[in-house]
Amino acid sequence: MAKNLVIVGGGAGGGSAAAEAKRNDPSLNVTMLEQGKFVAFAA
């Protein structure tokens, strides 16, 4: 059974946490929630 992770906040910290979680467990289902119009991203 797959595990789920919900990250509240789409800023740099939320993105870093999601990436690190997926690196540690590729089968993890990650959902990011952001209230604002945009989420942070890097090129």
mmCIF file of the C-alpha atoms, coordinates in Angstrom:
data_MODEL
# 
_entry.id   MODEL 
# 
loop_
_atom_site.group_PDB 
_atom_site.id 
_atom_site.type_symbol 
_atom_site.label_atom_id 
_atom_site.label_alt_id 
_atom_site.label_comp_id 
_atom_site.label_asym_id 
_atom_site.label_entity_id 
_atom_site.label_seq_id 
_atom_site.pdbx_PDB_ins_code 
_atom_site.Cartn_x 
_atom_site.Cartn_y 
_atom_site.Cartn_z 
_atom_site.occupancy 
_atom_site.B_iso_or_equiv 
_atom_site.pdbx_formal_charge 
_atom_site.auth_seq_id 
_atom_site.auth_comp_id 
_atom_site.auth_asym_id 
_atom_site.auth_atom_id 
_atom_site.pdbx_PDB_model_num 
ATOM 1  C CA . MET A 1 1  ? 0.000  0.000  0.000   1.00 0.00 ? 1  MET A CA 1 
ATOM 2  C CA . ALA A 1 2  ? 1.419  3.386  -1.015  1.00 0.00 ? 2  ALA A CA 1 
ATOM 3  C CA . LYS A 1 3  ? 2.000  6.086  1.569   1.00 0.00 ? 3  LYS A CA 1 
ATOM 4  C CA . ASN A 1 4  ? 0.644  9.615  1.182   1.00 0.00 ? 4  ASN A CA 1 
ATOM 5  C CA . LEU A 1 5  ? 2.338  12.890 2.094   1.00 0.00 ? 5  LEU A CA 1 
ATOM 6  C CA . VAL A 1 6  ? 0.530  16.239 2.102   1.00 0.00 ? 6  VAL A CA 1 
ATOM 7  C CA . ILE A 1 7  ? 2.673  19.381 2.119   1.00 0.00 ? 7  ILE A CA 1 
ATOM 8  C CA . VAL A 1 8  ? 0.959  22.638 3.032   1.00 0.00 ? 8  VAL A CA 1 
ATOM 9  C CA . GLY A 1 9  ? 2.682  25.528 1.288   1.00 0.00 ? 9  GLY A CA 1 
ATOM 10 C CA . GLY A 1 10 ? 4.106  25.780 -2.202  1.00 0.00 ? 10 GLY A CA 1 
ATOM 11 C CA . GLY A 1 11 ? 7.137  27.896 -1.362  1.00 0.00 ? 11 GLY A CA 1 
ATOM 12 C CA . ALA A 1 12 ? 10.760 26.870 -1.643  1.00 0.00 ? 12 ALA A CA 1 
ATOM 13 C CA . GLY A 1 13 ? 10.591 24.836 1.567   1.00 0.00 ? 13 GLY A CA 1 
ATOM 14 C CA . GLY A 1 14 ? 7.555  22.889 0.395   1.00 0.00 ? 14 GLY A CA 1 
ATOM 15 C CA . GLY A 1 15 ? 9.166  22.048 -2.928  1.00 0.00 ? 15 GLY A CA 1 
ATOM 16 C CA . SER A 1 16 ? 12.394 20.978 -1.256  1.00 0.00 ? 16 SER A CA 1 
ATOM 17 C CA . ALA A 1 17 ? 10.494 18.775 1.177   1.00 0.00 ? 17 ALA A CA 1 
ATOM 18 C CA . ALA A 1 18 ? 8.550  17.134 -1.672  1.00 0.00 ? 18 ALA A CA 1 
ATOM 19 C CA . ALA A 1 19 ? 11.703 16.471 -3.696  1.00 0.00 ? 19 ALA A CA 1 
ATOM 20 C CA . GLU A 1 20 ? 13.572 15.013 -0.719  1.00 0.00 ? 20 GLU A CA 1 
ATOM 21 C CA . ALA A 1 21 ? 10.606 12.811 0.224   1.00 0.00 ? 21 ALA A CA 1 
ATOM 22 C CA . LYS A 1 22 ? 10.386 11.424 -3.336  1.00 0.00 ? 22 LYS A CA 1 
ATOM 23 C CA . ARG A 1 23 ? 14.152 10.788 -3.421  1.00 0.00 ? 23 ARG A CA 1 
ATOM 24 C CA . ASN A 1 24 ? 13.890 8.804  -0.184  1.00 0.00 ? 24 ASN A CA 1 
ATOM 25 C CA . ASP A 1 25 ? 10.741 6.882  -1.205  1.00 0.00 ? 25 ASP A CA 1 
ATOM 26 C CA . PRO A 1 26 ? 9.886  6.961  -4.936  1.00 0.00 ? 26 PRO A CA 1 
ATOM 27 C CA . SER A 1 27 ? 6.569  5.162  -4.361  1.00 0.00 ? 27 SER A CA 1 
ATOM 28 C CA . LEU A 1 28 ? 5.327  7.970  -2.079  1.00 0.00 ? 28 LEU A CA 1 
ATOM 29 C CA . ASN A 1 29 ? 2.249  9.932  -3.206  1.00 0.00 ? 29 ASN A CA 1 
ATOM 30 C CA . VAL A 1 30 ? 3.004  13.630 -2.648  1.00 0.00 ? 30 VAL A CA 1 
ATOM 31 C CA . THR A 1 31 ? 0.352  16.361 -2.717  1.00 0.00 ? 31 THR A CA 1 
ATOM 32 C CA . MET A 1 32 ? 1.273  20.041 -2.312  1.00 0.00 ? 32 MET A CA 1 
ATOM 33 C CA . LEU A 1 33 ? -1.370 22.561 -1.273  1.00 0.00 ? 33 LEU A CA 1 
ATOM 34 C CA . GLU A 1 34 ? -0.912 26.281 -1.976  1.00 0.00 ? 34 GLU A CA 1 
ATOM 35 C CA . GLN A 1 35 ? -3.503 28.958 -1.304  1.00 0.00 ? 35 GLN A CA 1 
ATOM 36 C CA . GLY A 1 36 ? -1.901 31.630 -3.464  1.00 0.00 ? 36 GLY A CA 1 
ATOM 37 C CA . LYS A 1 37 ? -1.959 32.044 -7.205  1.00 0.00 ? 37 LYS A CA 1 
ATOM 38 C CA . PHE A 1 38 ? 1.601  30.809 -7.829  1.00 0.00 ? 38 PHE A CA 1 
ATOM 39 C CA . VAL A 1 39 ? 3.950  28.156 -6.465  1.00 0.00 ? 39 VAL A CA 1 
ATOM 40 C CA . ALA A 1 40 ? 7.708  28.601 -6.272  1.00 0.00 ? 40 ALA A CA 1 
ATOM 41 C CA . PHE A 1 41 ? 9.822  26.939 -8.952  1.00 0.00 ? 41 PHE A CA 1 
ATOM 42 C CA . ALA A 1 42 ? 13.415 26.868 -10.074 1.00 0.00 ? 42 ALA A CA 1 
ATOM 43 C CA . ALA A 1 43 ? 14.764 26.635 -13.587 1.00 0.00 ? 43 ALA A CA 1 
# 
